[in-house]
Amino acid sequence: KYSTPHFAIPYPTLNLGHIHGGDNANRICGCCELHIDMRPLPGLSIKELQAMLTAAMAPINTHYPNSVSVIDMHEPIPAFTGSTDSALVKMAERLSGQQAIAVNYCTEAPFLQQLGCETIVMGPGSINQAHQPNEFLAMEKIQPSQDIIKQLIRESCFA
């Protein structure tokens, strides 16, 4: 139902990232907790995404009343979208030598955008090393990114 073709994964995602239940291998646990990460796409509200999750669990709660509940671990973060032809994006592309691409990252960007700020997400490293065992950022990527960000600030604020 929801798809954004310019993302590598063009649909909302759900990651079952952490599960904990019980206190011993030989006892039936009375409670189990599953931490999930859901990422909406632009145009899909957090409420609608949560409603889809609740609807998917409805048969369990019908059979076992009140056995499953959803509680936000933190304030939900809305999807972020920007314009690839904005002046800021064009400047970032020129200074970095790379073309802007759409990615499904979770950042503070939507909150900055809600304040009326033109917003982009950029920085050092590769998503190929992020959010997995042995996550790392190559040290040689930091200084070039700092230089690009400094130049963005100079051209945006002082030119």
C-alpha positions as CSV (number, residue, x, y, z in Angstrom):
1,K,0.0,0.0,0.0
2,Y,2.9,2.4,0.8
3,S,5.9,2.7,-1.4
4,T,8.5,5.4,-2.2
5,P,10.6,4.2,-5.2
6,H,13.6,6.5,-4.6
7,F,14.4,4.6,-1.4
8,A,16.6,1.5,-1.6
9,I,13.9,-0.2,0.6
10,P,10.8,1.4,-0.8
11,Y,8.3,0.6,1.9
12,P,8.0,1.1,5.7
13,T,10.4,-1.1,7.7
14,L,10.0,-3.0,10.9
15,N,13.0,-4.4,12.8
16,L,12.6,-6.8,15.7
17,G,15.7,-5.6,17.5
18,H,15.5,-6.7,21.2
19,I,13.6,-9.4,23.0
20,H,13.6,-10.2,26.6
21,G,11.4,-12.6,28.6
22,G,11.5,-15.0,31.5
23,D,14.2,-15.5,34.1
24,N,15.2,-19.2,33.6
25,A,15.3,-21.8,30.9
26,N,13.0,-24.2,32.8
27,R,10.2,-21.8,33.6
28,I,7.4,-20.4,31.4
29,C,7.8,-16.7,31.4
30,G,4.9,-14.6,32.5
31,C,5.8,-11.7,30.3
32,C,7.9,-11.0,27.2
33,E,9.1,-7.7,25.9
34,L,10.0,-7.0,22.3
35,H,11.6,-3.7,21.2
36,I,10.9,-2.9,17.6
37,D,12.0,-0.1,15.3
38,M,9.4,1.0,12.8
39,R,10.3,3.5,10.1
40,P,7.5,5.3,8.2
41,L,7.9,6.8,4.7
42,P,7.0,10.4,3.9
43,G,3.2,10.6,3.6
44,L,2.6,7.8,6.1
45,S,1.8,9.1,9.6
46,I,3.1,7.6,12.8
47,K,-0.5,7.0,13.9
48,E,-1.4,5.1,10.7
49,L,1.7,3.0,11.0
50,Q,0.9,2.2,14.6
51,A,-2.7,1.4,13.7
52,M,-1.4,-1.1,11.1
53,L,0.7,-2.8,13.8
54,T,-2.2,-2.9,16.3
55,A,-4.5,-4.3,13.6
56,A,-2.0,-7.1,12.8
57,M,-2.0,-8.0,16.5
58,A,-5.8,-7.9,16.9
59,P,-6.3,-11.7,16.3
60,I,-3.9,-12.5,19.2
61,N,-5.8,-10.1,21.5
62,T,-9.1,-11.5,20.4
63,H,-8.0,-15.0,21.3
64,Y,-6.0,-14.0,24.4
65,P,-7.6,-10.7,25.6
66,N,-5.2,-7.9,26.6
67,S,-2.2,-10.2,26.1
68,V,-0.3,-7.8,23.7
69,S,0.1,-4.1,24.0
70,V,2.1,-1.4,22.2
71,I,3.9,1.2,24.2
72,D,6.1,3.9,22.7
73,M,9.7,3.6,24.0
74,H,10.2,7.3,23.2
75,E,8.3,10.0,21.3
76,P,7.8,8.7,17.7
77,I,10.0,10.3,15.0
78,P,8.1,11.2,11.8
79,A,9.4,10.6,8.4
80,F,11.5,13.3,6.7
81,T,11.5,14.4,3.1
82,G,13.2,17.2,1.3
83,S,13.5,18.6,-2.2
84,T,16.4,17.4,-4.3
85,D,16.4,20.6,-6.3
86,S,16.7,23.0,-3.3
87,A,19.6,25.5,-3.2
88,L,21.0,23.8,0.0
89,V,21.0,20.4,-1.7
90,K,22.6,21.7,-4.8
91,M,25.3,23.5,-2.7
92,A,25.9,20.3,-0.7
93,E,26.2,18.3,-3.9
94,R,28.7,20.8,-5.4
95,L,30.9,20.9,-2.3
96,S,30.8,17.2,-1.6
97,G,31.1,16.1,-5.2
98,Q,28.3,13.6,-4.6
99,Q,24.7,13.5,-5.7
100,A,22.0,13.6,-3.0
101,I,20.1,10.4,-2.6
102,A,17.1,9.4,-0.6
103,V,17.7,7.2,2.5
104,N,15.6,5.8,5.2
105,Y,17.5,7.0,8.2
106,C,16.1,8.1,11.6
107,T,17.4,11.6,12.4
108,E,16.4,14.9,14.0
109,A,15.8,16.3,10.5
110,P,12.0,16.2,10.6
111,F,12.0,18.3,13.9
112,L,14.3,20.9,12.4
113,Q,12.1,21.0,9.2
114,Q,9.0,21.5,11.4
115,L,10.7,24.7,12.8
116,G,10.8,26.0,9.2
117,C,14.5,25.3,8.6
118,E,15.6,23.9,5.2
119,T,17.2,20.6,6.2
120,I,19.5,18.0,4.8
121,V,21.1,15.0,6.3
122,M,24.8,14.4,5.5
123,G,27.9,13.4,7.2
124,P,30.9,11.0,7.3
125,G,30.8,7.2,7.0
126,S,28.9,4.6,5.2
127,I,25.5,3.1,6.2
128,N,27.2,-0.3,5.3
129,Q,29.0,-0.1,8.7
130,A,26.2,1.4,10.7
131,H,23.8,-0.2,13.2
132,Q,25.2,-3.7,13.1
133,P,27.9,-5.7,15.1
134,N,31.3,-4.1,14.9
135,E,29.8,-0.7,13.8
136,F,32.5,1.8,12.9
137,L,33.4,5.1,11.3
138,A,36.6,5.3,9.4
139,M,38.8,8.0,10.9
140,E,39.9,9.3,7.5
141,K,36.2,10.2,6.7
142,I,35.8,12.7,9.5
143,Q,38.1,15.6,8.5
144,P,36.8,15.8,4.9
145,S,33.2,15.9,6.2
146,Q,34.1,18.6,8.7
147,D,35.6,20.6,5.8
148,I,32.5,20.3,3.7
149,I,30.2,21.3,6.6
150,K,32.4,24.3,7.4
151,Q,32.2,25.4,3.7
152,L,28.4,24.9,3.7
153,I,28.2,27.2,6.8
154,R,30.5,29.8,5.2
155,E,28.5,29.9,1.9
156,S,25.1,29.8,3.6
157,C,25.7,32.3,6.4
158,F,28.6,34.6,5.3
159,A,28.6,34.7,1.5
